[in-house]
Amino acid sequence: MPGATPALCSALLAVLLISWAEPHAAASALGARSGVPQAYKEVLGLTFRFYEAQRLGKLPAGNRIPCRRDGFLQDSVQGGWADAGDTIKHSLTTDRTHAGQLATAKASVRWGADYLQACHVAQYQFVGLIGDPDVDHNYWYRPEDFTGARRTYTWDRAHAASDLLGQTSTALTAASLLFSADNATYAASLLATARHLYQWGVEVQGIYSVSYPGYPSDLYKSNRYRDKLMLAAAWLYRATGNATYLTAARTHYQGEGGRGKSGEAGGGGGGAAALSPSSPLHLSSSCCLHASLPVALLCLACQFPTSFSHGCPPHVSSTPYVTYDSSHVPAAALLLDIARQAGTAAVPGHAEYADFYATTFMRSHMDADGTWGITRTPLGMSRPDWSSWGNLGYSTSVAFMALLRARQLPAGDATRAAYIAYAKGQIDYALAATRRSYVVGWGIRPPLRPHHRCASCPNLPAPCGEYQYDTVDPNPQVVYGALVGGPRGPGDNTYYDVRSDYVTNEVSLVYNAGFTGALAALVQLLS
């Protein structure tokens, strides 16, 4: 089952709020329309309800999800989000949106920020995972019905976690920018921890899922880490203006071999040289002891293959995929945007990033001719030919990245128009282009039996257990705004609205991440 990452998914929400220029009024009526801004507004509003449905811990006042109550109050770190249809909490995998959704979106960011802040339990200790997948995946229940403590996985300097720390640093930094005007003290705390975690990840290099003895190998296995450090460095430049971070981003990129060359695939150091204590980026041990970490751009890079090891193919760097295991594309997008604002001369490697984005990333997805394994279903969904899991999460994340680049290009530019058209096609596929909706609670023939524990359970005091897993009846609870995994390919008729089908019919924060971003972008760009 896909694992959601508060760092990534909170991150996305923060990016949305600080990246898009004009707010738009939210629409209230639901409908089955697709392909016009009104439909995008409607579904965008619903996606925020899904983030609320995934909250764990003591729920806030004003909870809008009737079937949810306080739960998992004995976890070592309170709060956070349930990863998907299960209840694992994973810390790897979060301009404004609608005026009517601004407060809701900020509340979602803050929820993730507070959880990740609590995960930084000591200067060099970070909680990356709570829960035992073997227990969780074999137990069908209401989240609120579980009692007792759950296993906690904590990384320290003896267990390298550059990827986990880099992703979290990215989330933290973006959230700090979001909250800087509202709460400068809180924002400074987020940024301090972002800098500390990034530096830790640079000094002790390696892959989190390799370094930790007994880590469940089928849960978000990682193959690379320098791309996460690259993205974190780019965000830290945006927050601080310290050009050393741009040089560091370039170093991380080159450490993986640059564009399209071999990189590391199993841990170990090398590549991006660790910064010395005398570096201007070094922080003393008194800094950022209990800072925070929430939300940034990473939801872009947290998409698709889930708790099983379906990540990007290893042994390849600068990959054109947008997944939890590949952050080259969002890193390049951010660096290109920095170059647009600060000038190309300010960004080392600008020309290579631009070429990678246009000729490797976008061309392989728009042509879908098998280059890099990217293909297209008969009705138009982009997918890697090695993927069967969470393909809509993948395609909508690519759409979001296409729109981020389109926004950087001048109005009337042919490339800008082509990128918008491509992204629009991917979102329309998810909404109704195949004569059905893949969004729970919206549109024509939406999913009725998504793989989601809480949604399958009847209202209290009725019990919930294996019967609810096995029944063919529709779920009694509707997790509005959740995007299911979608067709496994290569055909479009390979989606099954069956609760036990966690490959095509599970919902996940990681699937919704890029989807939410792309919807917000389309609302802004098409209005």
N, C-alpha and C positions, 0 to 999 in steps of 0.2 A: 504494500500500500504506500502511496506516495507520502513522503514526509514533508511537512511544511517548515520553512525556516523563518522564524520571526525576523531574523536579521535581513532576509531577502524581501519578505513580503511587506514588512513594515517599511522597508527601504523604498519599495516601489511607491507606496502611498506618499511618502515624503517627497520623492522626486516629482510625482504628479503635482503636488501642491506648490513646489517651488519653481517648476519649469514652464508652466503654461500661462500664457499672458492674460487672457481675459476670462472672467467667470461667466457662466451661462446659467440661466434660470432652469431649475430642474422641472421635468414634466412629471405629472402624477398618473396619468392614465396608462394602463398596460394595453398592449396590442400585439398583433402578429406581424407588424410591418418590419421590413428589413431594408437596409440600404439608404436610409435617409437619417439626418441628424436626430430627428425625434426618437427613432427606435434606439439609437445609441444612448441618448439621454436616459431613456427609460431603464435600459439594462444596466447602465453605469450606476444608477441609483440603487438597483437591486444588489449589485455585487458587494456593496458595503454591508448589506444585511448578512451576507455569507460570512464575512470576517467576524461579525458579532456572534454568529451561530457557533463558531469554532473556539470561542473563548473558554478557558479553563480557570479554576480558582474561584475566588469570591467575586461574583459578578457585580458590576456597578449598578447604581440606581438608574432606573429608566431602561433596563434590559428589554429589548424589543422582541426577543425570541421566546415565545410562550413555553416551549418544551424544555428550556434550559434553566437549570438552577445551579447553585454553588456546587463545586465538585473538585476532587483531587486536592483537598485542603491539607493533606499530609505530604505532598511533594516537597522535596528539599528546597525548591525554588517555586514560589507561588506565581500564579498567573500564566501568561503565555497563551498559545493557541494549540488546539488539537491539530495534528499534522494533516489529517485528511478524514477518511471515513473511520479511522481508528483514533487512538488517543495519545500516541507518542508525541512528545514535545522535543523538537530538534532545533538547535540554535543555529545550524548552518543555513538551512533553507529560508525582507520586506524591506508654480504657476497656478495654479489654482485649478480646481475642477468646478463643478456647478456651485453657484453661490449657495444654493439650498443644501449642498452636501459638504460644505467646507468644515463645519463643526464636527460632523460625523467622521469625516476623513481624518481630521486632526486627532480625534479621540482614538481612532484605530492606530494611528502612528504612536500615540502616547502609550497605549496598551502594550504594544510591542517593545517600546523603549524601556518602559518600567521593568518588564520581564527580563530583558537582556541586561539591563543595569544590575538586576539582582543576580544574574548568572555570573557576573564578575565578582566572585566571592572573596578573592584576595588578590594581591598585586599580580601574582603569577599563577593564579588558579581561575579556570573558566569552565563553567558547566555547559557542555555541549549537547547533552542528551539526557532525557529523563524518561524512564520506562524500559521494559524488557520486551522487545518485539515478539519473542516466542510466546510470551504470556498474552500480550495485547492482541496479537493477530489470531489467537485461538479462543478468544473470549468475546462473545457477542452480548452486549449489555448497554444499559444507559451509562453515560460517563459519570453521572451523579451517584450511581449505585456501587461504584468501586470504592472499597475502603482499604486502608493500610498504606504503608510507605512503598514507594517504587524505587527501582535502582537508579542511581545517579552516576553519570560518567563525567569525570572532571579532568581536564587537561592541565598540565603544568609544564615547567621548563624541561622536565625529563621526557616529555612526550610531545614531540613537535606537532604543531597544528597551524602551519602558515596559511592554509586554505581557510580553515574555520575562523581564524583570527582576522585574516584579510577581509573576508566577507562581512564579518561583524563590524570591523572598522568602517567599512563603506557605509553600512546602514547607519551607524552612529553619526558619521560626519554629515550625511544628508539630513538626518533628523535635527542635528544641531543647527543647520542652516534654516530649517523650517521654523524652529522655535526661537530663533535668535531675537526676533522683535517682540515676542510675547513674554519670554522668560529668559533673560540673558544669563542668569545664574545656572539654570537648568541646561541651556544650550552649551555653556562653557564646560559643564561637567561632561556632557556627551562628547564634545570635541577632545577634551583631555583624555578620556578613555580611548577614543578612536586613535589618537596619536600613540598612546601607550601600547595598545594591542597590535597596531601595525608594526611598531618597533620590535616588539616581542616576536612577531612572526618573521621579521627580517633576520633577527639575531639567531633564532633557533629554527632553521628551515626544515620542512618536511611535511608529509601528508598526514592529516589527523587520523584517517581511517586505517593507516598502516602502523602508526606509532603506538597506538593504544592496545595493549594486550587484551584479547577477548572481545574487541569491538565487533559487533555483529556485521559480518562481511557483506550481507545482502541489504544493508540499510545505508543508502547514500554513500556508496563507495566512491572515493575520489581518486583521480588519476593525475592531477596537476595542482600546483599552488601558485606559481609565479604570476599567472593571469589575475588571480585574486589580489595579490600584492600590487600589481600594476593598477588595477581599478581603484584600490584603496588609496594609493599614492595620488592618483588623479583627483579624487574627491578631496583629499587633504589639501592639495594645492588650491582647489576652488574655495575652500573654507578659510585658508590662511594667507594665500598669495605668496607663499614661500616657494620660489622657483626650484629649490632643491628637490621638491617632490616630483616635478616634471622630469628632471634628470633621472630620478629613481624609477619612475614609471618606464622610461625608456630602457633602463638597465634591466628591469624585470622582463620586459619584452624581448630584449636581446638574449637574456639568460635562457629563454626557452628556445632560442634559435631564430627568432624573428619570424617573418611571414612564411607559413607553410613548411617549416622545417621541423626536424625531430626535436622533441623536448623530453623532459623527465617524465617517468611514468610509474614511479613507485615509491617515492620518498627520497630521502637523502638531501644533501645540500647542493652547493655549486650554483652556477648561474649568477643570479643577482647577489652581489657581494653584500654581506652584512655590514650595516653601518657601525662605525666604531663609536665608543663612548664620547669621542671628541667631535663627532658629527653634529651639525646644528639641529638635527632631528632627534638627537638623544635626549631622553627625559630622565631626570633623577628619580630615585626610588620613592621620593616623597610625593611625586605627581600621580594623579589619577588613581588613587587607591580604590575608590569606590564609585568611579564614574559610571556612565551609563552607555547603553547601546541599543538603538532601536532600528531605524528604518531608513532605507536609502534607495539606491537604484537597483540593487541586486535582485529584486524579484525578477528583473529581466533575466538575470543569469541563473535563475533558480528553477527554470521551467523543466518540465517533463520528466523523464524516466524516474521512477520513484524509488520506493524503498528497496527495490531489487536492483541489482547492479546492471542497469540498462543505460549507464551514462555514455558520454562520448567515447569513441574508440580511443584507446590509449596510444601513447608513443607519437602523438601528433601535437604540434603547438600551433598557435594562431589559428585555431579552428573556426570555421564559419558557423558553428552551431551556437544556439542560445539555450543553454541548459544550466542546471545547478553546478555542473562540472566544467563549464567553459565560459569565462568572463572576458574573452578577448574582444568580442563585439561591443558590449556595453562600455568597456574601457576605451576602445577606439572612438565610440560615439561621443563620450565625454571629452576626450582630448581634442577631437575635431571642433567641438563647440567652444572649448577654451581658446583654440586657435582662431576661431571666428571672432571672438571678442578681444583677445589680446594680441592678435597678429600671428601669422604662421611662423615667424622667426622665433617666437617665444616658446614654441612647443617642439622640442627635439623629436625628430622622426615623423613630423607632420605628414610629409609627402607619402611615406610608407603606410601610415595609418589610413590616409585617404584612398590610396590604391587598394589596400586590403579590403576596405569597406565596399568600394564600388565593384572591383573586379573579382573578388573572392566571395565575400559575403552576399551582397545583393544579387550579383549576376547568377551565382549558383542557385539561389532560391527563385529568382524570376524566370530563368531558363528551365530549371528543373529537368535537365537532360541527363541526370545521373552523375554529374560532376560533384565530387565530395559525397556521393550517395544521395543527393537531394532529388526526389522525384515528386510527382503530383498525381493525386487520384483523378479519375475521369472527370469529376465535378469540381476539381480545383484545389483541394487541400494539399499544402506543401508538407512533406515529411521526409526524413532520412529513411532510406530503404532498409536500414538496420533496426528501425524502431517499430514496435507494435504497441507501445504503452504510452498513454497520455499524449497522443499526437496533436490534439487541439490545444493543449497547453503549449506545445512546441510551436505550432503554426501561429498562434496569436502572440506569442512572445517575439517571434521574428517580425510580425506585423508592427508591434510596438517599436522595435528597433528601426524599422524602415521609416516610421513616422518621425522618430527622433531626428533622423538624418534629414528627412524632407523639410522639417521645420527650420533647419539650418540653411537651407538653400533659398535663393530669392524667389519671390512670387513670379509666376510665369515661366519659371525654368522647367524645361521638359523633363529633366531627371526628377525634379520634385514631384511633378504630376504623375510620373510613372510609379514612383515609390508609394504615393498616396493611393493610386489605383490598385496596386498590388496588395497593400495592407487592407484596404477596404474589401477586397475579394476574400481575404482570409477571415475577416470578421463576419462578413455576410454568410460565409459557409457555416460558421458556428451558429448563426441566428436563424437562417431559414433557406439558404440557397439549395439545400438538398431536400426541400419540402418537409423539413422537420427542424425543430429547435433542439440544440444541445445544452440549453440553459434551463436549469430547473425552475419551474414556476413561471415561465414566460414563453409566449409564442405558440406556434403550431406544433402539436404532438411533442411536447417537452418530455424529458425523462420523468418517469413516475416511480421508478424503483432504484434510484442511485444507491450505490454501496456506501452507506453512511449509518452508523449505529444509532445515533440519536433520532434521525429521521424515520427509522424503521420502527421505533418504539411507540406504543399507544400512550394515551394520556394516563397519568397516575390516577388511581392506585393500581391499574392493571400491570402485571409483570411484563418484563421484556427479556427475551432469551433466544435460544436457537430456533424456536418456531418463527419468530419474526425474520430471521435470516433466510429461512427456507420458503416462506409463503410467497405465492405469486401475486398476492394482493398489492396494490400501490402503497407506498409509504404513507402512514397516517400524518406525518409531519412534512412540511414542504420547506426545504432549505433554499429559499429564493435566492436567485442570482449566482448559484454555483454552476460552474462549467464542468461537464463530465469529460472523461478522457477522450471519447470520440472514436471514430473508426480506426481499427488497427492496421488497415491497408492490406494489400495494395488497392482493393476496391472500396467504394463508398458504402457498400452494404455490409460492412464488417463491424458494425456497432450493435450491441445487444442490450436492451433495457431489462437486464436481469440483475437482481441484487448481488448475486454471487460472482458476477463478472467484474472483478476489480481491475481488469486490464482496460476495458473500454467504458465502464460505467461507474467508476469511483469518482468522487469529487475531492478537490485538494486545494489548499492555499496556493500551491505552486502553479496549478493550472490557472487559477483566477488572477495571478499576479500580472502577467503580461497582458491578459485579456482586459483587465481594468485599465491598464495604462493605454492600450490601443484605443479603447472606447473613449477615454478622455481626450486623447489626441485627435481622434476623428471629429468629436464634437467641436473642438477648437478650430481645426483646420478647414472643416467644411461649412462652418457657420458664417 
